[in-house]
Amino acid sequence: MENKPHQVNLRIQNAAIKSGRNPQNITIIAVTKSFPTGIWDIALQHHLTIIGESRIQEAEIKSKKFTKRKKIELHLIGHLQGNKVRKAVQLFDVIQTVDSLKLAKRINTISNQETQTQKIFLQVNTARDPNKHGFSPKETIAAAQEIVKMRGLSLIGIMTIPPNNSSKGNLQSIYKETRKIRDAVQTSIEKCCNHLSMGMSDDYEIAIAEGATHIRLGTTLFGGRPQQK
């Protein structure tokens, strides 16, 4: 990794200052999916304490070999199937990919059974991309109104994944609209919904300019991912 995190931090600072924001209000989610066991230790050595994983089974394997679990906050950033909800609730501090009311209800039921409150983000398909999961922008407000009544859930943010190969102009408008959705939820439904997870290795500076609080970075921190067998 050499000084990649340092370089990334400089770019985050520049992007934040350029858009009149405080760099301290931007959190890196170190995306460690597909990297071998031990990557969480490497992330921690570089003061990267928020970790993002996409697959339940992979996160479980890494978790079993990791001895400093209390020093990290683990986020699920991949699609969650209903039959894996219990394992997700047991493993992850935050589930960022709540993309339907049905899934929210399932997480709520299991959180109550586990006597805990699960922190969640709502995934919004802001670009209305048929290849992506998520609430449509129109559905999000109504869904948030339902979800804040669920005792087992704590709605703390909104996330989006733009279509692949989006132009800079498209990304700007997608991210701007997502921020407006977060603002609407925070203002009228849940004041704790203050996080905005958007932007990845190729476009995080655009996301910062549009208000991202959490950026999901993998290859830009750790280099190319090992090929999956």
N, C-alpha and C positions, 0 to 999 in steps of 0.2 A: 504493500500500500504506500510505502515511503511517505511523502508529504501530501498525498492526494486530499485527505480531509482538510489540511491547512489551506490548500488551493481552493477547495470548494467553499470553505468558510469566507475566504477573501471575496469570492464571487458573490456569495450571499450578501455580505456586507455592502458591496458595491451596488448590487441590485436593489437592496432595501433603501439605502441612502438616496439613490437616484429617484426612487418613487416616494420619498418622504416618509419612510417607515423606519422603525427601530429594529435593527438586525436581531436583537434579543427576543423579539416576538415571533421569530421564525425557527421552527424545530425541524431538525433532520430526522426522518425515519430511515434508518439504515436497513435497506432491503437485502436480506441474506438468503432468499430462496435460491435453491440449486447449488449453493456453496456448501462445501463439506462441513461435517461436525467440527467444532472448534472455531467457526467463524464468529460466534457470539463473543468468545474470549478476545478475538482480534478486535472486534468492534469496540468492546469495553476498554481495551488498552488505548484506543484512540478517542476515548471519552464520548463514544456514541452509545447512549443508554436507551434510546427508543429503537426497538428492533421490529422490522416488518417481515412476516412470513405469509406465504400464500396457500400452503398445503398443511392440513391438520397432521397427517402422518409424519411428514418431514419435521415439522415443529416439535412433535412429540419425541422423535428420535434425538433431536438436538437437545431438547430439554432434559432428557434423562442423563446426558453426559455433561451437563452444565452445572457447575456448583455455586454460581453466584446469582441465582434467579432473582433475589430481592434487589439486586443492583440494576436490573433492566425493567423496562415496561414493554410488554410484548403485544404487538398489534396484528390482528388478522386482516390482511389486505387482499386476499383472494376470495373467490366466490364460495359461499357456505351452503352446503346441501343440508336439507332438513334432518337427515339421519345422522349428521355429524355434529349437531348442535351441542349435545351434552359434553362431548370431548372439547369442543371449542370453548365452552363456558369454563370448563375446568382448567384449560391451558392458557387462555389469552386474557390480558388485562382489558383490552379494548377490541371490539369487533367493528371494523370500519365498513363492512360490506353488507349492511342490512338493506336489502333491496326489494322487500315486499312486506306487506302487513302480516301475511301468513308466517314469514320467517321471524318477524318481531314478536309475534304471539308465542311462537315455539320457544324462542330464547327467554321470553318472560316467564313462561311456565317452568322451564328448567332452572332458571335463576332462583325462582321462588322455592323450588324443591331443594336446591343447593344452599338455600338461605344466604344469598348474596345479591348484590346489585351489579348488573353487567353494564359497563360503559359501552355505548355504541355511537357510531356515526350512521347517518342515512346516506346510502349511495344513490346519487341522482344521475340519471342518464341525460345530462343537460343537452347533449347534441342529438338526442333521440336516435342514437345509432342502433340499428337492429342487431348488431353483433355484440352489444354490451348490455350488462345487467343494470338494473337500477329503476327507481321511481322516475316517471316523467316529471318535468318541472311542475306541471299542473297538479299532479297527485301528491307532491311532497308536503304541501301545507296541511292538507286533510290527514295524511298519514301521521305527520308530527303531532297533530291534535289528538289522535287516537293513542299514539305511543307514549305521550307524557302522562297518560292516565295509568300506565302499566307500572306496578310497584317494583317489579324486578329489573327495570331498565332505567338507565340514566342517559338521556340524549345530550351528548356533548359536542357533536359536530356534524358537518356535511362533507361528503367526499365525492369526487367525480373522476372518471377515467375517459379522456377524450378519444375520438376515433384515431386509429393508426394513421400516420402520415398526414396529419392535419397541418394546414398552412399556419404561419404565424398569426395572420389576421383571424383565422377561425379559432385558434387557441385563445386569443385575447377575448373574443366575444363569448366563447364557452366559459372561460374562467370568470369573466365579468358577471355573466348571468348566474353562475353558481354562487358567487359572492352575494348577489342580491337575494338569492333564495335563502342563504344562511342568515342574512340580515333580517329578512322577513320572519323567519322562524325564531330568531333570537329576540326580536322586538315584540312579537305578538304572542308567542307560544311558550318558549323556554329560554330564559335569560342565560342559562348555563351552556346553551348551544353556541359556543363562541369559537370553536375550531373549524378550520377550513383546509381539508386535505386535498391538494391538487398540485400537479407538477411533478415531473420525473427527470431523469438524468438529462434528457435532451431539451427540456423546455422549462426548467424550474425558475429561471430568471423572469420569464413571461408570467408565470404563476405568482411569483413574489410581487411583481408590479400590479397584479390584479387582486392582491390581498391574501394569498395563501398563508396559513399559519404553520402548516405541516407539509413538507415536501418529501417525496418518496424516492430515495436515491440508492441505487445498487451499483451498477457498472462504473459510474463516475467516482465511486469511493473505492471499490474493491477490484476494478478491472473486469475483463470479460468473464462471463459465467462459464464454468466447466460444462462441457457437452453432457446432456442427460443420456444415460445408457438406455 
